[in-house]
Amino acid sequence: MGCVFGKEASTRRVERERSERNEGVGEVRAKVSNREVIDEVGNGGVNRRADDVGGAVRPRTERRRSSRPNPRLSNPPRNVHGEQVAAGWPAWLSEVAGEAIRGWIPRRADSFEKLDKIGQGTYSNVYKARDTLTGQIVALKKVRFDNLERESVKFMSREILILRRLDHPNVVKLEGLVTSRMSCSLYLVFQYMEHDLAGLAASPNIKFTEPQVKCYVHQLLSGLEHCHNSNVLHRDIKGSNLLIDNDGVLKIADFGLASFFDPNHKQPMTSRVVTLWYRPPELLLGATDYGVGVDLWSAGCIIAELLAGKPIMPGRTEVEQLHKIFKLCGSPSEDYWKKSKLPHATIFKPQQAYKRCVAETFKDFPPSSLPLIETLLAIDPTERLTATAALRSEFFTTKPYACDPSSLPKYPPSKEIDAKLRDEESRRMRAASKGTTDVVKKSRPRARAVPAPEANAELQANLDRRRLISHANAKSKSEKFPPPHQDGALGYPLGSSHHIDPGFDPPDVSFSSTHQSFPNPSIQTWSGPLGDASTIGTSRKKKHLAGEARAQSKSRSKR
Ligand SMILES: Nc1ncnc2c1ncn2[C@@H]1O[C@H](COP(=O)(O)OP(=O)(O)OP(=O)(O)O)[C@@H](O)[C@H]1O
């Protein structure tokens, strides 16, 4: 996507240097920003930094200094806002998400050719597209905003900030943003990934070998290690969020529920995250002071799922999920109940204790996998391995070793969405040949993991949702959605003094496509990550940004 995005090799080198020297995140970002400056010069200044718009490029030394979070940046100063709008960003985005787009300029929609819709998320549609400048195939994630509501823009903004902080071969890389000054939508540009792990695992013709499972798991844990070292919790690790390209490289994707966290200054976070089948017991029990263990529990579920060939704990409700967990992993010890003081402990504490039976249940798994699965599926999160420790587990040091990603088979398209389409198609075919009534019974679609918010359709959320629907129907923007909540997850600084103009209803951006007309190029501008990544996403938050609200937002749009 143009040289502004830097060469992958240099990015990896930065990452390697960081882990070798155990440097602070800020320093690394300063280096990344230097790379960007060099690239920018090499590009003849075509892709300017957004904050160069006024002609004043800050010297490198100053940029390096700004690698520390500046709490005062929570509200972009008026001049930054003006510069961002001049650079082509819509005012509503700059006002609410100024920090997330800082240093970048938007890419033009008509420089992409939309090819296909490839995915539908809770709050987004994902398209396959061709970057007409580079010829590269990309994924464009169109973020749905609920009437440009400030809160939904904030959530998307947090996702962008998190994605910009991360830079690792096993984490999806945000390559740019597409919008224009008059647009009311936003597209996130990613490298196109042909598969996801849920789709591959559900494919009837694919049975992973042990070296292949090790290869995927190693990549998953490496990506998680990077997220956690960067103080990011993913909070929705599941197969459909683990994308895989045709070279066998796995990348953690969908940071829509992710959050910044500070292990030394814990803030309460919402427990209403993580897709039900992969949700750890502490979240089901209402914990709000959790940490990296939540992602590692999900990773444990995935490892066992890959080896078993099916999801290991497919609960339909939270109660059933917890029951499945206790049956497999044993119910918590008295000590744990006392120590953890979990909010739902009194409701969910079983009458009689369950004995742990992980080893018996998975007795056919490769023996070296069991210690890893045992520790990741520990009921007490403090007993779970970190990603770094898990990477040193005997699972990876025992033969047969993980295969190289490049040696993995080249699979046909196999996203979770393809599995869904396959199910629907075979249902249709059988219905056509046999008559509908008995077919409907026989060909029930494959059960799918229920995303967190769906599994949390509790009274308050429903009330909020209903309020929001009538609120949206009335086209009123005076009330904020979602309602205040208690997620103190470390977000990013956001100003509160700006409001989106309720009368502002700009047109959507259009893409070049065989079916669509071209927009007026004069109103759209180029973009890409040009800025000083060191200045983004590091500030600590007092604002109650949020998983909970995000979960409710996701839930609402999924209906
Ligand atoms: N880079 C990519 N390349 C190819 N396909 C992608 C890419 N990113 C996302 N997709 C597809 O789009 C789907 C939805 O994307 P994503 O999970 O990011 O959106 P979401 O709205 O947060 O979804 P969810 O409701 O599942 O959390 C993915 O499951 C995947 O199949």
The ligand as a MOL file (V3000), in Angstrom:
LIG
                    3D

  0  0  0     0  0            999 V3000
M  V30 BEGIN CTAB
M  V30 COUNTS 31 33 0 0 0
M  V30 BEGIN ATOM
M  V30 1 N -8.1200 -9.0590 6.8760 0
M  V30 2 C -9.1370 -9.8460 6.5500 0
M  V30 3 N -9.0490 -10.6430 5.4670 0
M  V30 4 C -10.0650 -11.4440 5.1310 0
M  V30 5 N -11.2210 -11.5390 5.8110 0
M  V30 6 C -11.3790 -10.7730 6.8970 0
M  V30 7 C -10.3560 -9.8760 7.3220 0
M  V30 8 N -10.7900 -9.2560 8.4400 0
M  V30 9 C -12.0160 -9.7340 8.6960 0
M  V30 10 N -12.3830 -10.6500 7.7720 0
M  V30 11 C -13.6350 -11.4140 7.7290 0
M  V30 12 O -14.7220 -10.6360 8.1950 0
M  V30 13 C -15.3180 -11.2180 9.3680 0
M  V30 14 C -15.7550 -10.1150 10.3010 0
M  V30 15 O -14.6260 -9.3220 10.6730 0
M  V30 16 P -14.3680 -8.8720 12.1670 0
M  V30 17 O -14.3680 -10.1000 13.0300 0
M  V30 18 O -13.1570 -8.0290 12.2250 0
M  V30 19 O -15.6630 -7.9790 12.4300 0
M  V30 20 P -16.6090 -7.8450 13.6910 0
M  V30 21 O -17.7400 -6.9800 13.2610 0
M  V30 22 O -15.8630 -7.3750 14.8570 0
M  V30 23 O -17.0430 -9.3660 13.8730 0
M  V30 24 P -17.5680 -10.2290 15.1070 0
M  V30 25 O -18.9970 -9.8980 15.2610 0
M  V30 26 O -17.3430 -11.6450 14.6210 0
M  V30 27 O -16.7780 -9.9200 16.3150 0
M  V30 28 C -14.2430 -12.1510 9.9260 0
M  V30 29 O -14.7740 -13.2490 10.6300 0
M  V30 30 C -13.5050 -12.6060 8.6600 0
M  V30 31 O -14.1200 -13.7260 8.0840 0
M  V30 END ATOM
M  V30 BEGIN BOND
M  V30 1 1 1 2
M  V30 2 1 2 3
M  V30 3 2 2 7
M  V30 4 2 3 4
M  V30 5 1 4 5
M  V30 6 2 5 6
M  V30 7 1 6 7
M  V30 8 1 6 10
M  V30 9 1 7 8
M  V30 10 2 8 9
M  V30 11 1 9 10
M  V30 12 1 10 11
M  V30 13 1 11 12
M  V30 14 1 11 30
M  V30 15 1 12 13
M  V30 16 1 13 14
M  V30 17 1 13 28
M  V30 18 1 14 15
M  V30 19 1 15 16
M  V30 20 2 16 17
M  V30 21 1 16 18
M  V30 22 1 16 19
M  V30 23 1 19 20
M  V30 24 2 20 21
M  V30 25 1 20 22
M  V30 26 1 20 23
M  V30 27 1 23 24
M  V30 28 2 24 25
M  V30 29 1 24 26
M  V30 30 1 24 27
M  V30 31 1 28 29
M  V30 32 1 28 30
M  V30 33 1 30 31
M  V30 END BOND
M  V30 END CTAB
M  END
